[in-house]
Amino acid sequence: MSTAITRRSAPSREHGPRALPDAPATPAAGTDDRPDPLRYLVSYNTRNLTKVVAEVGRATGAYWIDAVQRIARPGDAARRGLLWISAMADRREPTWHLPNEAVLSTPFAVLRDFTAAEHRDDDVVPTLVLPPQAGHSSTVVDYSPQQSQIAMIRAAGLTRVYALDWRPATTATRGVTITDYLEVIDRSIRRMGGRANLVGDCQGGWLATIYAALHPDRVNTLTLAGAPIDFHAGESVIAASTRLMAGTMGMAPYKALVAAGGGNMPGSAVLSNFISIQPQSEISRQLQLLENIDDPTHVERYRVFEDWFKYTQDIPGAFYLWLVENLFWKNRLIKGTLTVDGRTVDMAAIDCPLLLLAGSADHITPAPQLFAAAEKVSTPAADVTYRTATAGHLGLFMGRDALRHDWPVLMETVYGHSVPKRTDTGAGKASRRRSSVRAVSDPRDTPRVPAP
C-alpha cells in the first residue's frame, strides 16, 4: 500500500514550503555531495549484474523442474519454445482504448478530448494530461481497458478531461523546440476555456511545471507524477551518466546520437537506454513468459505491455538536445536560471494547489527529484500534497495498484478545487472514491509482468 498523504506545516520562507523532513539537506553553496558518477555507475551495474544472474538461475531451475515433469511429452518443449518466440516477436502498434475526439492537431502533437457527450456542460474545471515524451506512445495514460489513468480521472468527478498525444518525430518536425511544446499546451488550455488542471507524468511533469511558472493564471491545480524537477537530487543512474558524459565531453555524444537519427533522437536508442538501466526486468519478463506460455492471461498481459514498451517513436532532435543541456546536465529549472524566449522560468510564480506522486521503487525519478518542487513554489503549505506509491516508474502511470489506491485520492483533492463550493462535499467525495476505484480492475490474483 501507499503512504498516507502528508501536508507540510507553514514554511519558514516566503517562497513556499520546505522539503520533506526526511529529505537530504541542501548542500551549501559551492559544494557537491553527490557520489562520484563513475564509482556510482560501476556499483549500480554490479548490483544489476547480480540480479540478472539470480533471475537466470531462478528461471533455469524452474525450467528443469518443469522439463522433468513433462518428460513423457518430448514434443512439448519444442511447442512451448515456438510459442515463446512467436509471442516475443508479435508486436502491434499501441492504441487508445477510451473513445476520444481529436480537437486540435499540429505536426508534433494532437489534443484528444475524452469528455463523454453527457458531461460536456459539467460545471467542473477541465483537466489536461501531459503524458511522458520519452520515445514511447502517449497511450500509456490509457494503457488498457483495465488500466487507464484517463478513466480513473473521469471517475473521480473530473469529467472534462483531455490529453496531449505526442506524435513521432519526423524530418519535418526535427526542429520543434520547447517553445512549440509550451505553445501547444497554451493553445489547448485556451481551447478548453482558458484555465485547467494540469497533470504531468514524468517528462510531462517538468513540461507542465515550466508552463505553470510562465502562465500561472491558466493553471488551476498542478499534479506531478514521477517528474524530475531537481534532476540532480537523490541517487539516479540517468543523472550520474549525464553528469559523467556531459561533464567530460559536453553535448558532443548527444549531438552525435541525434545526427545518427537524421536530426531526431531515435526512440530505439531511448528504449535501449531504459533496458540497460534495469536489464533484470527485461530478462525476467521474457523468462516469465516462457514459464507461463500456456497461461493465456499472462501472455495477454505480456503482449499489452510489450506492445507499448517496444513500439518506439523518435523525439524531435532540437527539443531533445535542449532538455539534455538545460535540465539533465545544467539543472536550470530548479536553480531558477532557466529561460525560455527571454523569460525566466521562476517556479515561485506557481501558487496553485500542488500534488506530488512519487514511486518507492522508482529508479528513473527518485522521490527527492520530484519533492524538490515544493521548495520552490509559492503554494501555501496546506495545499501541497505528497504521496509515495508502492510502485516503480512506469507503475505510477499504468500500474493497477497506483491507479486504484493513489490516483483516486489525489484526483478527488483536485476535484475539490475544481467545482463550486458545496455543503454536501463529504457524501460526494465518498461516492467519487468508490467510482474511481471501480474504474480500474482489481490487481489481486492476476499475473504480474515485470516492468521498469
C-alpha positions in Angstrom: 0.0 0.0 0.0 1.0 3.6 -0.4 2.0 6.0 2.3 -0.6 8.4 3.7 -0.9 11.9 2.3 1.4 14.3 4.0 0.9 18.1 4.1 3.7 20.3 5.5 3.3 22.9 8.2 3.7 26.5 7.3 7.0 27.3 5.6 9.7 29.4 7.2 10.5 31.1 3.9 8.1 33.2 1.9 8.5 31.4 -1.5 6.9 28.1 -0.4 7.0 25.0 1.8 10.3 23.4 2.9 11.4 19.9 1.8 10.0 16.8 3.5 11.5 16.1 6.9 13.4 13.0 5.6 14.8 14.7 2.5 18.5 15.3 2.4 19.6 18.7 3.4 20.5 21.1 0.6 24.3 21.3 0.2 26.0 24.6 1.0 26.7 26.8 -2.0 29.7 25.8 -3.9 29.7 22.2 -2.6 28.6 19.0 -4.3 28.0 16.0 -2.0 26.8 13.7 -4.8 28.7 10.4 -5.2 31.4 10.2 -7.9 29.4 9.4 -11.0 31.8 6.7 -12.3 32.0 5.0 -9.0 28.2 5.1 -8.6 27.6 3.7 -12.1 30.1 0.8 -11.5 28.4 0.0 -8.2 24.9 0.2 -9.8 25.8 -2.0 -12.7 27.5 -4.5 -10.4 24.3 -4.8 -8.4 22.3 -5.2 -11.6 24.6 -8.0 -12.8 24.0 -9.8 -9.5 20.2 -9.5 -10.0 20.5 -10.8 -13.6 22.4 -13.8 -12.5 20.0 -14.5 -9.7 17.0 -14.3 -12.1 18.6 -16.5 -14.7 19.4 -19.1 -12.0 15.8 -19.0 -10.7 14.3 -19.4 -14.2 16.8 -22.2 -15.1 15.9 -24.1 -12.0 12.2 -23.7 -12.7 12.7 -24.7 -16.4 14.4 -28.0 -15.5 11.8 -28.9 -12.9 9.1 -28.3 -15.4 11.0 -30.3 -18.1 11.2 -33.3 -15.8 7.5 -33.1 -15.1 6.9 -33.0 -18.9 9.4 -35.7 -19.8 6.7 -38.0 -21.1 5.8 -35.4 -23.8 9.1 -34.8 -25.7 7.5 -32.6 -28.3 6.0 -30.2 -25.7 9.3 -28.3 -25.2 9.6 -27.5 -28.9 5.9 -26.4 -29.0 6.4 -24.1 -26.0 9.6 -22.7 -27.4 7.9 -21.8 -30.7 5.1 -20.2 -28.8 7.6 -18.2 -26.7 9.5 -16.9 -29.8 6.2 -16.0 -31.5 4.9 -14.1 -28.5 8.2 -12.1 -28.2 8.2 -11.2 -31.9 4.5 -10.4 -32.3 4.4 -6.6 -31.7 1.4 -4.3 -32.6 1.0 -0.6 -32.5 -0.5 0.6 -29.2 -3.9 2.2 -29.4 -6.2 4.4 -27.4 -9.0 2.5 -25.7 -11.4 5.1 -24.5 -13.5 7.0 -27.1 -12.0 10.4 -27.9 -12.0 13.2 -30.4 -9.0 14.9 -31.9 -9.9 18.6 -31.4 -6.6 20.2 -32.1 -3.8 18.9 -34.4 -0.2 20.0 -35.0 2.6 18.2 -36.8 4.0 17.0 -33.4 1.0 16.8 -31.1 -2.7 16.1 -31.1 -5.1 17.3 -28.4 -7.6 14.5 -27.6 -10.9 15.1 -25.8 -12.1 12.2 -23.7 -15.2 14.0 -22.4 -18.3 12.0 -22.8 -21.2 13.8 -24.5 -23.4 13.9 -21.4 -20.6 15.7 -19.5 -19.6 18.4 -21.9 -21.6 21.0 -19.9 -20.5 19.9 -16.4 -19.5 22.7 -14.1 -16.0 21.4 -13.4 -12.6 22.8 -14.4 -11.2 20.8 -17.3 -8.2 18.6 -16.8 -5.3 18.3 -19.3 -2.9 15.3 -19.0 0.6 15.6 -20.4 2.0 12.0 -20.9 5.7 11.2 -20.9 7.7 12.1 -24.0 10.4 9.6 -23.9 10.4 7.5 -27.0 7.1 5.7 -26.3 3.4 6.2 -27.2 1.3 8.6 -25.2 -1.3 5.8 -24.8 0.4 4.9 -21.5 -2.2 7.2 -19.9 -5.0 4.9 -21.4 -2.9 1.8 -21.2 -5.7 -0.8 -21.4 -9.4 -1.1 -20.7 -8.5 -2.3 -17.2 -5.7 0.2 -16.5 -6.5 3.7 -17.6 -5.3 6.9 -15.9 -7.9 8.8 -18.1 -10.7 6.5 -16.9 -9.7 7.0 -13.3 -9.6 10.8 -13.6 -13.1 10.8 -15.1 -14.4 8.5 -12.5 -13.1 10.9 -9.8 -15.5 13.5 -11.0 -13.2 15.4 -13.4 -15.4 14.5 -16.3 -14.0 17.1 -18.7 -10.6 15.5 -19.4 -8.2 15.9 -22.3 -4.7 14.5 -23.1 -2.0 15.7 -25.5 -0.8 12.9 -27.8 2.8 13.4 -28.7 3.4 12.3 -32.3 6.5 10.5 -33.5 9.2 13.0 -34.7 9.8 13.2 -38.5 12.2 15.0 -40.7 9.7 17.8 -40.9 9.4 18.1 -37.0 13.0 17.6 -36.0 13.4 21.4 -35.4 10.5 21.5 -32.9 11.5 23.4 -29.8 10.5 23.9 -26.2 8.7 27.0 -27.3 6.5 24.9 -29.7 5.6 22.5 -26.9 4.6 25.3 -24.5 2.6 26.9 -27.2 0.6 23.8 -28.0 -0.2 23.4 -24.2 -1.3 27.1 -24.2 -3.5 26.6 -27.3 -5.0 23.5 -25.7 -5.9 25.2 -22.5 -7.3 28.2 -24.2 -9.5 25.9 -26.3 -10.6 24.2 -23.1 -11.8 27.5 -21.7 -8.6 29.3 -20.5 -7.9 27.5 -17.2 -7.2 23.9 -16.5 -5.9 21.3 -14.0 -2.5 20.1 -15.3 -1.4 16.5 -14.8 2.2 15.8 -15.8 3.7 12.3 -15.9 7.5 12.1 -15.9 8.7 14.4 -18.7 5.2 15.7 -19.0 5.7 16.9 -15.4 8.6 19.2 -15.9 6.9 20.5 -19.1 3.8 21.2 -17.0 5.9 22.9 -14.3 7.6 25.2 -16.9 4.2 26.1 -18.3 2.7 26.7 -14.9 5.6 29.0 -14.0 5.2 31.0 -17.2 1.3 31.0 -17.2 0.2 30.7 -13.5 -3.1 32.3 -14.3 -4.1 29.4 -16.6 -3.3 26.6 -14.1 -6.0 25.7 -11.5 -4.0 22.8 -9.9 -0.7 21.1 -10.8 -0.3 17.4 -10.3 3.2 15.8 -11.0 3.9 12.1 -11.0 7.4 10.7 -11.3 8.5 14.0 -12.7 12.2 15.1 -12.4 12.2 18.7 -11.2 15.6 18.7 -9.5 17.4 16.4 -11.9 20.5 16.1 -9.6 18.7 15.1 -6.4 18.8 11.6 -5.0 20.6 8.6 -6.5 19.8 8.3 -10.2 21.7 6.4 -12.9 20.4 8.9 -15.5 21.7 11.8 -13.6 25.1 10.1 -12.9 25.6 9.1 -16.5 24.7 12.5 -17.8 27.0 14.1 -15.3 29.8 11.8 -16.4 29.3 12.1 -20.1 28.4 15.7 -20.4 31.0 16.7 -17.8 33.8 15.1 -19.8 32.6 15.5 -23.4 29.9 18.2 -23.3 27.0 17.8 -25.7 29.0 16.0 -28.4 27.8 12.5 -27.6 24.1 13.6 -27.6 24.5 15.6 -30.8 26.1 12.5 -32.4 23.1 10.4 -31.5 20.7 13.0 -32.9 22.8 13.3 -36.1 22.8 9.5 -36.5 19.0 9.7 -36.2 18.7 12.1 -39.1 18.1 15.1 -36.8 16.0 13.3 -34.2 16.7 11.2 -31.1 15.9 7.6 -32.1 13.2 6.0 -29.9 15.1 2.7 -30.3 18.1 4.3 -28.6 16.0 5.6 -25.7 14.5 2.1 -25.3 18.0 0.5 -25.3 19.0 3.0 -22.6 15.9 2.1 -20.4 16.6 -1.6 -20.8 20.3 -1.1 -19.9 19.4 0.7 -16.7 17.4 -2.2 -15.4 18.3 -5.3 -17.5 16.9 -7.7 -14.9 13.4 -6.5 -15.6 13.8 -7.3 -19.3 15.3 -10.7 -18.7 12.7 -11.6 -16.0 9.9 -10.6 -18.3 11.0 -12.8 -21.1 11.8 -15.8 -18.9 8.5 -15.5 -17.1 6.8 -15.5 -20.4 8.4 -18.9 -21.2 7.3 -20.2 -17.8 3.7 -19.1 -18.3 3.4 -19.5 -22.1 0.4 -21.8 -21.7 -1.4 -19.2 -19.4 -3.4 -17.0 -21.9 -4.0 -14.4 -19.2 -0.3 -13.9 -18.6 0.5 -14.0 -22.3 -2.1 -11.3 -22.9 -0.8 -9.0 -20.2 2.8 -9.6 -21.5 1.6 -8.6 -25.0 -0.1 -5.4 -23.9 3.0 -4.2 -22.1 5.4 -5.2 -24.8 3.3 -3.6 -27.5 3.6 -0.3 -25.6 7.2 -0.7 -24.4 8.8 -1.9 -27.6 6.8 0.2 -30.1 9.1 3.2 -30.0 8.9 6.7 -31.6 11.6 9.3 -32.3 11.9 12.6 -30.3 12.4 15.9 -32.1 16.2 16.4 -32.1 16.2 20.2 -31.2 13.8 19.6 -28.3 15.9 16.6 -27.0 19.2 18.5 -27.1 17.6 21.4 -25.3 16.3 19.3 -22.4 19.6 17.4 -22.0 21.6 20.6 -21.8 19.3 22.8 -19.8 17.6 20.2 -17.5 19.5 16.9 -17.2 23.0 18.5 -17.3 22.8 22.0 -16.0 19.7 21.6 -13.9 18.5 25.1 -14.6 14.8 24.6 -13.7 15.4 24.0 -10.0 18.2 26.6 -9.9 15.9 29.3 -11.2 18.3 30.1 -14.1 16.2 28.6 -16.9 15.0 31.0 -19.6 12.6 30.4 -22.5 12.3 33.0 -25.2 14.0 35.5 -22.9 11.6 34.9 -20.0 13.0 33.5 -16.7 11.1 30.3 -15.6 10.5 31.2 -11.9 8.8 28.4 -10.0 7.9 30.9 -7.3 5.2 32.1 -9.7 3.3 28.9 -9.1 0.8 29.3 -6.3 -1.9 26.8 -7.2 -2.5 23.6 -5.2 0.4 21.2 -5.9 0.1 17.4 -5.8 3.2 15.2 -5.9 3.2 11.4 -6.5 6.5 9.5 -6.3 7.2 5.8 -6.5 9.0 4.0 -3.7 10.8 1.8 -6.3 11.2 4.4 -9.0 14.8 4.1 -10.4 14.2 6.6 -13.1 13.0 9.5 -11.0 13.8 9.1 -7.3 11.4 10.8 -4.9 13.8 13.7 -4.0 13.8 14.8 -7.6 10.1 15.3 -7.5 9.5 16.5 -4.0 12.1 19.3 -4.5 9.4 21.1 -6.4 7.6 22.0 -3.1 10.7 24.1 -2.1 10.4 26.5 -5.0 6.7 27.2 -5.4 4.6 29.7 -3.6 1.7 27.4 -2.9 0.5 27.5 0.7 1.8 24.6 2.7 -1.7 23.3 3.3 -2.2 22.9 -0.4 0.9 20.9 -1.1 0.2 17.1 -1.1 3.0 14.5 -1.1 2.2 10.8 -1.7 4.5 7.8 -2.3 3.1 4.8 -4.1 4.4 1.3 -3.9 5.4 1.3 -7.5 8.3 1.6 -10.0 8.5 4.4 -12.6 6.0 3.0 -15.2 3.8 1.7 -12.4 3.0 5.2 -11.4 1.2 5.9 -14.7 -0.3 2.5 -15.7 0.0 0.2 -12.7 -3.3 -1.0 -11.2 -2.2 -0.6 -7.6 -1.3 3.1 -8.1 -4.4 3.7 -10.2 -6.7 2.1 -7.5 -5.0 3.4 -4.3 -3.1 6.6 -5.1 -4.6 8.5 -8.1 -8.2 8.4 -6.8 -7.1 10.2 -3.6 -5.1 12.8 -5.5 -7.8 13.4 -8.1 -10.5 13.8 -5.5 -8.5 16.6 -4.0 -8.2 18.1 -7.4 -11.9 17.7 -7.8 -12.5 19.7 -4.6 -10.6 22.6 -6.2 -12.4 22.3 -9.5 -16.2 22.6 -8.7 -18.3 25.3 -7.0 -18.1 25.0 -3.2 -21.0 23.0 -1.8 -22.1 22.0 1.7 -22.5 18.3 0.9 -19.0 17.6 -0.2 -18.5 14.7 2.2 -21.0 12.4 0.6 -19.9 13.5 -2.8 -16.3 12.6 -2.2 -17.1 9.2 -0.8 -19.2 8.4 -3.9 -16.5 9.5 -6.2 -13.8 7.5 -4.5 -15.9 4.3 -4.9 -16.5 5.1 -8.5 -12.8 5.9 -9.3 -11.7 2.6 -7.7 -14.1 0.7 -9.8 -12.7 2.4 -12.9 -9.6 0.1 -12.6 -9.6 -3.6 -12.3 -8.6 -5.3 -9.0 -5.0 -6.5 -9.3 -5.3 -9.4 -6.9 -4.8 -12.9 -8.1 -3.7 -11.8 -11.6 -0.2 -12.4 -13.1 2.3 -9.6 -12.9 4.6 -8.6 -15.7 8.0 -7.2 -14.6 8.3 -3.6 -15.8 10.8 -0.8 -15.2 
